[in-house]
Amino acid sequence: MNLVFCGGGTGGHTFPIIAIIRELKKHSKAKALKFFYLGPKDQFVENLIREGVQVKYIRAGKIRRYITPSAIFANFIDIFKMLAGIGQAFLFLRIIKPRLIFSKGGYGSLPVVLAGSFLDVPIFLHESDSIPGWANKFCARFAKKIFLAFPLKHTKYFSQTGTKEKCLFVGNPIREEITKGNKGTGEKIFNLTNEKPVLLILGGSQGAQRINDVILQALLDILKLFEVIHQCGKNNLKEMQLQTKVILQKEKSLQKYYHLYGFLNEEQLKHAFKVADLVISRAGSGSIFEILANGLPSILVPLPESAQNHQKENAYIIEKYGAALVIEQPNFRPHFLVKKLHLFFSKPEILKEMRKRAKELAVPNSAKIIAQYILKELNLVDFKEGRA
């Protein structure tokens, strides 16, 4: 019995799929399932291959909403890529004969969903953000069920376009292992001194250069009060190493409080969450729900260029519930950041309340809920709607 997953080209698409697959593998009646992924080749597909997923690459085209000569030309070329991708997806689906297609959204999902709908394959869709991307907006009409990371009242598009009855709020699937870190292990892995509170700085799966720049400018002031674990992005690591080396030469006694990484793998990240007292992060849905699931307060810095400004919308929903502070990019400045950090740690009751709100808002069993719906659709298990 075959199951096909599809998505775009980011860790925000790949890691939730991995979380769902791991939950499916736990179920005794799912032993006969074979997992496939159809989508464009990117750096995150290797994670799926390690999970035993058979990957088939297809062409996919993006839609650029900005109007420039280069964008118009690229959109024209990508129309043909999209058509080629639909043809490839159609052929692969005819061979695989899946019982169900699960789409995580993104430009890479569109050819698969279109081909699947033509072949009358049931389609489940998951939307990670409060404002859906163009692919999920288009594909929603073909979906049998739409899973939402945020409550429907915060995902207004679906409630206003006649797809409300298909929607179910389940949160964003996260890898269960990401909540199973150990503080003692984390202290050893990151060589922590235990002399100061720990800040965990996450720039997303590909880092965030503008966050890095602000941290560099404020680094000495931050390290006087905090110990820092900083994921700066693989492509930024060498430059960050050079710059921080120069900065920390000014006060060598602070060097032991700074721990720089290009990327934190799953094993490192789960332990980093357990040692952290506060997280500074972009506001992608994947990062947000991993932070919430670990019950951590956060400062969220939305990416201004995110599609439909969805990161900003995501972040303010979390702030509304009292689990985070939002600092938009224009306001994310060294002095302002240090001032806010001083405020948080001078009033422990603020952080305590934020931790409480984070735990209340988290949906740590999201992947399990979705897995149960998939198994029900495949007639492998029976369970009450809305419960896992």
DASUL-V858180 format. One line per field, one symbol per residue. ss: DSSP state (A for helix, B for strand, O for the rest). phi: phi as a letter, one per 40 degrees, with the letter a starting at -180 (. if undefined). A space follows every 10 residues. Layout:
# DASUL-V858180
ss=???
phi=???
This chain:
# DASUL-V858180
ss=OBBBBBOOOO AAAAAAAAAA AAAAAAOAAA OOOBBBBBBO OOOOAAAAAA OOOBBBBOOO OOOOOOOOAA AAAAAAAAAA AAAAAAAAAA AAAAAAOOOB BBBOOOAAAA AAAAAAAAOO OOBBBBBOOO OOOAAAAAAA AAOOBBBBOO OAAAOAAAAO OOOAAABBBO OOOOOAAAAO OOAAAAAAAO OOOOOOBBBB BBOOOOOOAA AAAAAAAAAA AAAOOBBBBB BOOAAAAAAA AAAAAAAAOO OAAAAAABBB BOOOOAAAAA AAAAAOOBBB BOOOAAAAAA AAAOOOOBBB OOOOOOAAAA AAAAAAAAAA OOOBBBOOAA AOOAAAAAAA AAAAAAOAAA AAAAAAAAAA AOOOOAAAAA AAAAAAAOOO OOOOOOOO
phi=.bbbbaacbb cccccccdcc cccccccccb dccbbbbbic cacccdccdc cgccbbcbca bcbcccbbdc ccccccccdc cccccccccd ccccccfcca bbbcggcccd dccccccccg cdbbbbbcbc bccccccccd ccccabcbcb ddccbcdccb bgbdcccacb gbcbcdccbb cbccccccdc fccgcacbbb bbcgcbgacc cdcccdcbdc ccccbbbbbb cbhdcccccc cccccccccc acccdccbbb bcaccdcccc ccccccbabb acbcddcdcc ccccgbcabb bcccccdffc cccdcccccd cgcabcbcdc ccbdcccccc cdcdccbdcc cccccccccc ccbccdcccc dcccccccgb abacdgbb
